[in-house]
Amino acid sequence: MNEKNREKYLSRNRFSPDFLVGDIYDFYVVIPVRRERELFPETLKSLLVSANEYGTSKVAYVVVINSSPQDGQEVNEENQFVDAFCHDIENVFVIDRFRESTLTDGVGEARRVGMDHVVSWSVGNPWVVSLDADTLVEPNFFQAIARMKESVVLVPFEHRDRTPALEEYEAWLRYFKDGLAYANSPYAYVPLGCRFSLRLDTYIKSGGMVKRTAGEDFHFLQKLTKLLIPMGFGTAATCVYPSGRVSDRVPWGTGPALGDIVSEKKRFDKVEPFAAFHQVKLLFDVVELLYENEVELPDDIRNFLDTENFESVLVKIRKNSKTKKQFFRLFHQWFDGLRTIRFINTYSREYGKQEIEIARSAF
């Protein structure tokens, strides 16, 4: 790791750690914890088993116990339980953000607090692992990540506690990811905060975790994608198992989505039509041609590009690109995951959604 970059990062963000850690670790697992008395002990146990299989004590667990100013006594008691539970476990470092200092930006800020502590502690280039307090890992978890050459690694996931609502929501998640993959999007992955790991120097280059009450995983992985285009992420040969529970810990995500399905407030059995992803594919297939040429595109994607002021953007991208490879990178940094979703949602509102079986059969 570049020591100057580390010092610049800490100085720029005016960050100083709550305490120092003298030992050097291969892995730092950052886990935000809030109201997790029941599930966190099981999560930590699975990590300790995996570390034992890895064959080293060089795994640190950075537990950021957090709350918001609105939390009451019940949340405080659950957090105190987790704090006491961690007290005598080796290599577990608790960062207190629930007593005197609470967080305003939720789980994103909690992840950032933990990861920035790792920046301040480490002098090497270890793995920083993002996990959730309700997520179990397989015994080969650390072994599988340690073998990876890429600087950012995604781990396959499978929700526990299967219910019809979970099956419906997870089917939509995987359909949407498969649609992006069909379109050859660099953003073709399911962005869950419990399934990515990255090298510390890459974390520093990214500018740090995004502070958001929800969706921090999507926005941070999007930053990493833009940083790494066209290389992309690696996929580790292991699996994580988040809880498939109804939850109100964040404004949106798996927990709230399951609650919406159960209450019939929102369903995911109808999905964005295959044709929307095909429109994106038609654009992405001709990206390199756009480097020097004008290209005919279908009306829907062309109209969307017009609303996004693409003609002026295209001039700038061409001006800043000396090669087709540079053009490809800059184009996909602009037409990012968020812009892709915006087009797909626009198309879906115009033409309606499809039954998931019909939409998926078109791939």
C-alpha positions in Angstrom: 0.0 0.0 0.0 1.2 3.5 -0.8 1.8 5.2 2.6 1.4 8.7 1.1 -2.0 7.8 -0.2 -3.0 6.5 3.2 -1.9 9.6 5.0 -3.6 11.9 2.4 -6.8 9.9 2.8 -6.8 10.3 6.6 -5.9 14.0 6.4 -8.4 14.8 3.8 -11.2 13.2 5.8 -9.9 14.6 9.1 -10.1 11.1 10.5 -8.5 9.9 13.7 -9.3 6.5 15.3 -10.9 5.9 18.6 -8.0 3.7 19.5 -5.0 2.0 17.9 -4.4 -1.6 17.0 -0.8 -2.7 17.0 -1.1 -6.2 15.4 -1.1 -6.6 11.6 -3.9 -8.7 10.1 -4.6 -10.3 6.7 -8.3 -9.6 6.9 -10.4 -6.9 8.6 -14.1 -7.9 8.7 -16.2 -4.7 9.2 -19.7 -5.4 10.6 -22.2 -2.7 11.5 -24.4 -3.9 14.4 -27.7 -2.4 15.5 -30.5 -4.3 17.3 -28.8 -7.7 16.6 -28.8 -9.5 19.9 -30.3 -12.7 18.4 -28.3 -13.1 15.1 -24.9 -11.4 15.6 -23.5 -14.2 17.9 -24.2 -16.8 15.2 -22.6 -14.6 12.6 -19.4 -14.1 14.6 -19.2 -17.8 15.4 -19.3 -18.7 11.7 -16.5 -16.2 11.1 -14.4 -17.7 13.8 -14.9 -21.2 12.3 -13.8 -19.9 8.9 -10.7 -18.2 10.4 -9.7 -21.5 12.0 -10.1 -23.2 8.7 -7.9 -20.5 7.1 -5.3 -21.6 9.7 -4.3 -18.2 11.2 -5.3 -15.8 13.8 -4.6 -12.9 11.4 -8.3 -12.0 11.1 -9.7 -9.0 12.9 -13.4 -8.3 13.5 -14.3 -4.6 13.5 -17.7 -4.4 15.1 -19.3 -1.0 14.8 -22.2 -0.9 17.2 -24.4 2.0 16.1 -27.7 3.7 16.7 -29.5 6.9 15.7 -30.6 9.7 17.9 -34.1 8.4 17.6 -33.4 5.0 19.1 -34.9 4.2 22.5 -34.0 2.0 25.5 -34.8 -1.3 23.7 -32.2 -0.7 21.0 -29.7 0.5 23.6 -30.1 -2.7 25.6 -29.6 -4.9 22.5 -26.5 -2.9 21.7 -25.1 -3.3 25.2 -25.6 -7.0 25.0 -23.5 -7.2 21.8 -20.9 -5.0 23.4 -20.6 -7.3 26.4 -20.7 -10.4 24.2 -17.7 -9.2 22.2 -15.7 -8.1 25.2 -13.4 -11.1 25.8 -13.2 -12.5 22.3 -9.8 -12.4 20.8 -9.3 -10.1 17.7 -12.7 -8.5 18.1 -12.5 -4.7 18.2 -15.7 -2.8 19.1 -16.2 0.8 17.9 -18.9 2.4 20.0 -21.3 4.6 18.1 -24.3 4.0 20.3 -23.6 5.6 23.7 -22.2 9.1 23.5 -21.7 9.3 19.7 -24.6 8.2 17.4 -24.8 8.2 13.6 -27.0 10.3 11.4 -26.3 8.5 8.1 -27.1 4.9 9.2 -25.5 1.8 8.0 -23.4 3.5 5.3 -21.8 5.7 8.0 -21.2 2.7 10.2 -19.4 0.8 7.5 -17.3 3.9 6.8 -16.4 4.4 10.4 -15.2 0.8 10.6 -13.3 0.8 7.2 -11.6 4.2 8.0 -10.4 2.7 11.3 -8.8 -0.1 9.2 -7.1 2.6 7.1 -5.6 4.2 10.2 -4.5 0.9 11.7 -3.0 -1.0 8.8 0.5 -0.5 7.2 0.0 -3.2 4.6 -2.6 -4.0 2.0 -5.0 -6.4 3.7 -8.4 -7.5 2.7 -11.3 -5.3 4.0 -14.4 -7.5 4.2 -17.9 -6.0 4.3 -20.4 -8.1 6.1 -23.8 -7.7 7.8 -24.6 -8.8 11.4 -27.1 -11.3 10.2 -24.9 -13.1 7.6 -23.3 -16.5 8.0 -20.2 -17.5 6.1 -18.9 -20.8 4.9 -15.9 -22.5 6.5 -13.8 -21.8 3.4 -14.8 -18.1 3.3 -11.3 -16.6 4.1 -9.5 -19.3 2.1 -11.5 -18.5 -1.0 -11.0 -14.7 -0.8 -7.3 -15.1 -0.1 -6.8 -17.0 -3.4 -8.3 -14.2 -5.5 -6.0 -12.0 -7.7 -8.6 -9.2 -8.2 -8.6 -6.2 -5.9 -12.4 -6.4 -5.4 -14.2 -9.7 -4.9 -17.9 -10.5 -4.7 -19.1 -13.6 -2.9 -22.2 -15.5 -4.1 -25.1 -15.2 -1.7 -28.1 -17.3 -0.7 -30.7 -15.9 1.8 -31.7 -18.1 4.7 -35.2 -18.6 6.2 -36.8 -19.2 2.8 -40.4 -17.9 2.5 -42.6 -17.3 -0.5 -42.0 -13.5 -0.1 -38.2 -14.1 -0.1 -38.4 -16.4 -3.1 -40.3 -13.7 -5.0 -37.9 -10.9 -4.1 -34.7 -12.9 -4.7 -36.0 -14.0 -8.1 -36.4 -10.4 -9.0 -32.9 -9.5 -7.8 -31.4 -12.3 -9.9 -33.5 -11.5 -12.9 -32.4 -7.8 -12.9 -28.8 -8.9 -12.6 -29.1 -11.3 -15.4 -30.8 -8.6 -17.5 -27.8 -6.3 -17.0 -25.4 -9.2 -17.8 -27.4 -9.8 -21.1 -26.9 -6.1 -21.9 -23.1 -6.4 -21.3 -23.3 -3.9 -18.5 -20.2 -3.5 -16.2 -22.7 -3.1 -13.4 -24.2 -6.6 -13.7 -24.2 -7.8 -10.1 -26.5 -7.8 -7.1 -25.2 -5.0 -4.8 -25.5 -6.4 -1.2 -23.3 -5.0 1.6 -22.7 -8.5 3.0 -21.0 -9.9 -0.1 -18.0 -7.8 -1.1 -14.3 -7.6 -0.1 -11.6 -5.4 -1.4 -7.9 -4.6 -0.9 -7.2 -1.6 1.4 -5.4 0.4 -1.3 -8.4 0.1 -3.6 -10.6 1.3 -0.7 -8.4 4.3 -0.3 -8.4 5.0 -4.1 -12.2 4.9 -4.2 -12.4 7.8 -1.7 -14.1 5.7 1.0 -17.5 4.1 1.8 -20.6 6.1 0.9 -22.5 7.5 3.9 -26.2 6.7 3.3 -29.0 5.3 5.5 -29.7 2.7 2.8 -28.3 1.8 -0.7 -24.7 2.5 0.4 -23.7 -0.9 -1.0 -25.1 0.0 -4.5 -23.5 3.4 -4.6 -20.1 2.2 -3.2 -19.9 -0.8 -5.6 -20.8 1.6 -8.4 -17.8 3.8 -7.4 -15.6 0.7 -7.4 -16.9 -0.4 -10.8 -16.1 3.0 -12.3 -12.6 2.8 -10.8 -11.9 -0.6 -12.2 -13.5 -0.5 -15.7 -12.9 -2.6 -17.8 -11.3 -5.1 -15.3 -14.4 -5.7 -13.1 -14.7 -7.8 -10.0 -13.7 -11.3 -9.1 -16.0 -13.9 -7.8 -14.9 -16.1 -4.8 -15.7 -19.8 -4.7 -17.6 -19.6 -1.4 -21.0 -18.3 -0.3 -22.6 -16.0 2.3 -26.0 -16.6 3.9 -27.8 -13.4 4.9 -31.0 -13.7 6.9 -34.2 -13.4 4.8 -36.2 -11.6 7.4 -38.7 -8.7 7.3 -36.9 -5.7 8.8 -37.2 -2.0 9.2 -33.6 -1.3 10.0 -33.1 0.5 6.7 -35.6 2.5 4.6 -35.3 0.2 1.6 -33.6 -3.1 0.7 -34.3 -6.8 1.4 -36.0 -6.4 4.8 -38.4 -3.6 3.8 -39.1 -5.2 0.4 -40.2 -8.5 2.2 -42.5 -6.5 4.4 -44.0 -4.8 1.4 -44.7 -8.2 -0.2 -46.2 -9.7 2.9 -48.5 -6.6 3.4 -49.3 -6.6 -0.4 -48.0 -3.0 -0.6 -45.7 -3.9 -3.4 -45.0 -7.1 -5.4 -42.1 -8.3 -7.4 -43.8 -11.1 -9.4 -44.0 -8.7 -12.4 -40.6 -7.4 -13.5 -39.1 -4.9 -15.9 -39.6 -6.2 -19.5 -36.8 -8.0 -21.3 -37.1 -5.5 -24.1 -35.8 -2.8 -21.8 -32.5 -4.7 -21.3 -32.4 -5.4 -25.0 -32.5 -1.7 -25.7 -29.6 -1.2 -23.3 -27.7 -4.0 -25.1 -28.2 -2.3 -28.5 -26.6 0.8 -27.1 -23.7 -1.0 -25.3 -22.9 -3.1 -28.4 -22.0 0.0 -30.4 -20.1 1.9 -27.7 -16.7 1.7 -29.5 -18.3 2.7 -32.8 -19.5 5.9 -31.1 -15.8 6.8 -30.6 -15.6 8.1 -34.2 -19.1 7.6 -35.7 -22.7 8.5 -35.4 -24.9 5.4 -34.8 -28.6 4.8 -35.4 -30.3 3.7 -32.3 -34.0 2.6 -31.5 -36.3 5.5 -30.6 -36.7 4.6 -26.9 -33.0 4.6 -26.0 -32.3 7.6 -28.3 -35.1 9.6 -26.7 -33.7 8.8 -23.2 -30.2 9.8 -24.3 -31.7 13.1 -25.5 -33.2 13.8 -22.1 -29.7 13.1 -20.6 -28.0 15.6 -22.9 -26.0 12.9 -24.5 -24.9 14.9 -27.5 -22.9 17.3 -25.4 -21.7 14.5 -23.1 -20.5 12.6 -26.2 -18.4 15.6 -27.4 -16.7 15.8 -24.0 -16.0 12.0 -23.9 -14.5 12.0 -27.4 -12.4 15.0 -26.5 -11.0 13.3 -23.4 -10.4 9.9 -25.1 -7.2 9.2 -27.0 -8.1 5.6 -27.6 -11.2 3.4 -27.9 -10.4 1.8 -24.6 -10.4 5.2 -22.9 -13.7 6.1 -24.7 -15.2 2.8 -23.5 -14.2 3.5 -19.9 -15.5 7.1 -19.9 -18.7 6.1 -21.6 -19.5 3.5 -18.9 -18.5 5.8 -16.1 -21.2 8.2 -17.4 -23.8 5.6 -18.4 -23.5 4.0 -15.0 -25.7 1.6 -13.0 -27.9 4.4 -11.8 -28.5 5.8 -15.3 -29.2 2.3 -16.6 -31.8 1.8 -13.9 -33.3 5.1 -14.7 -33.7 4.1 -18.4 -35.1 0.7 -17.5 -37.7 2.2 -15.1 -38.6 4.8 -17.7 -39.2 2.1 -20.3 -41.2 0.0 -17.8 -43.5 2.9 -17.0 -44.1 3.4 -20.7 -44.7 -0.2 -21.7 -45.6 -1.9 -18.5 -44.0 -4.8 -16.6 -44.1 -8.6 -17.5 -44.7 -11.8 -15.6 -41.2 -12.9 -14.5 -41.5 -16.3 -16.2 -42.3 -14.6 -19.6 -39.5 -12.0 -19.2 -36.9 -14.5 -18.2 -37.7 -16.9 -21.0 -36.6 -14.2 -23.5 -32.9 -14.4 -22.4 
